[in-house]
Amino acid sequence: MAQQRVYLVIMDETPEAQNALRFAARRAARTNGAVHILALIPPQEFVAFGSVQATIEQEARDRAEVLATTAAGGLAAESGLMPTITVQQGDGPQVVRDFLKAHPEVSALVLGAAAEGGPGQLVAHFAAHAGQLPCVLMIVPGAADESRIDAVS
């Protein structure tokens, strides 16, 4: 029996992350696969007072969890797939690399590139190191609209 394809999507509040999630969900539905959402919490600046630091970090975690849960709900409503959600704090590229090492079941890392300006930190990093990844790298262009994403996924 073939192993289920798992599409890893890095979720944030950008439109390109929504495009990546749409693409991954449609691919997963067509290939009898699954979607895993990884919401990243950027490292927080150090605050001298521990209780203030803890509050700031908890608020960032809460925002990331709400974002990922909302995205998962939309995905479930549209495609019927219920993704797995993970929330982790740290340097984006390093967190993703560590996640991929710990989860060999991931078949593809699906990232969304910004429609304007640079491609974004994760896209730039992983495109430059694609040959070292343990899975396929898929980049969804930010300028692609829903109908184009649907047509190619």
N, C-alpha and C positions, 0 to 999 in steps of 0.2 A: 504494500500500500504506500502511495506517495505521501511525503510529508506535506502538511498544510503550509501554504505560502503565508507568511506574515509580513505585512507592510508596516514599517515604522514611520510615523509622521511626527515631526517636531511641531508642537502647537504653541502659538503665541497669539497676540491680538491683531496680527497683520492680515490683510486680504490674501497675501501669497500663501500663508499657512492654511487658510480656508480652501484655496485652490488645490493645495497638496492633499488635504484631507478628502476633498471631493474625488480627486483622481484615484487615491489609494482605496477609497471605499468602493468605487465602481470596479476597479481591478480586482479587489478582493471578492466582490459579489460575483464577478464573471469567472473567477478561478477557484471558487469555493475556498477562499482564503480568509484571513482575519486581519484586523487593523489593530495596531497598538499605538496609542497616543502617548507621547512623552512631552510633558509640560515642563519647561525649564524655568527655574527661578534664578535670576542672575545673582552673583555674590553681592551681598549687601555691604555698604561701606560701614566701617567700624564706628560705633558710637561708644563714648566713654562709659556710659551708664548701662549696665547689663540688662536691666528690666526694659529700658527703651529699645535696646538692640533686639531683645527677644520679641517685643511687640512688633517691631518693624519686620522681622523675619517671619513672624506668624501671619501678618497681614499679606505679605508677598506670597506665602504659601497658600493662603485662603483664596487670593485672586487667581492664582494658577489653577487651583483645584476647581473653582467655579468655571473658569474658562474651558478647561478640559472636559468637565462634566456637561457643560452646555453644548460643546462641540459633539460630544458623544451622543447626547440626546438628539441632536439634529441628524446625525449620521444614522442612528437607529430608526428614526421616523422616516427617513428617506429610503434607506436601503434595507432595513431590517437587521443590519449587523450591529452587534453590541461590542464595541471595542474594549480592549483592556486599557486602563489608564495608569500611568506612573507619573509622579511629580518628584523632581529632583532638583537640588540646588547646586550651583557651581558654575564653573567656566563651561560654556556651551559645547564647544568642540570636544573637550575632555570628558564631559558627562556623556555625550553621545558615544564616543569611542569606548568608554568603560561599559556602557549599556550594551553595545554590540558584542563586546567580548563576553559579557555575562549571559547573553541571549543568542546563542547560535541558531535558534529557530527563525530569526529575522532573515527574510529573503531579500528585502529591498528597503533601503532608506529613501524615503520620498520627501523631498524638500521643495519649497516654492521659492522662486526667484522674484525679486521685486520688479515691478513693471517699469520703474524709473530709477535712475541713479545706479549705484552699485548693486550687485546681486544679493548682498546681505552677508553677514559674517559666516554663517554655517555653510551656505552655498559656496562661497569663495574658498573656505577652508577645505571642504570635502571634495570639491571639484579638483583642487590642486593635489589632493591625496587619494583620488578615487582608486588608483591601482593598489593601494594598501588596505582597502576595505574588505571585510569578510563577506560582503553582500553586494548586490547591485545598487548603484546610485541612480535614482530617477529625479530629474529636476523639472518641475512644472513651471513654464514661463508665466510671469505675472500678468503679461498682456493677454493671455489666453482667457477668453470668456467661457462661461459654463457650457455653451453648446460645443465649443471646440474641445474642451476637456472631456466632455461626454463622448464626442466622436472618436477620440484617440484612446480612450481608456476602455 
